[in-house]
Amino acid sequence: MATTRTAKAHWEGSLMEGAGKVALESSGIGTYDVTWASRANEANGRTSPEELIAAAHSTCFSMSLSHALAGAGNAPESIDTQADVTFQPGEGITGIKLSVNGKVPGITADEFAEFAEGAKKNCPVSQALSAVPITLDVTFSA
């Protein structure tokens, strides 16, 4: 069954001088401040669309990787994923780097890397972001 998740944004003023808030409506877990400066320069306690994309991508990738590993009979002890989303003013999102470290008993580092590549290709967020170059850095703990 399909699910829909909702976030709402409210913005006041011009792009450069204005400010807004984004609310995670479906979960109700928070409302976060956002400004152009927090997007194009330092975060300074505010979020950005790119940080929210990074959160979605790192989570989706980890879930996809965990599912594939468990389906092959090797449930992971842990998977830690970082997503770095690069934003270039005037160009947009220019790249995403996924860095994953997994602890998975019963497989080799090469096998883990193959599963990670599959998750990069098959996670729904990766597929939605396929217009952006996505790289993958893999480390493994036996």
VENLIN-V325805 format. One record per helix or strand. SS is the DSSP state (2 for helix, 1 for strand). FROM is the first residue (numbers start at 1). LEN is the number of residues. If there is no record, write none. Layout:
# VENLIN-V325805
ss;from;len
SS;FROM;LEN
SS;FROM;LEN
This chain:
# VENLIN-V325805
ss;from;len
1;7;6
1;19;6
1;30;5
2;36;5
1;47;1
2;49;23
1;78;11
1;92;12
2;109;14
2;124;5
1;134;8
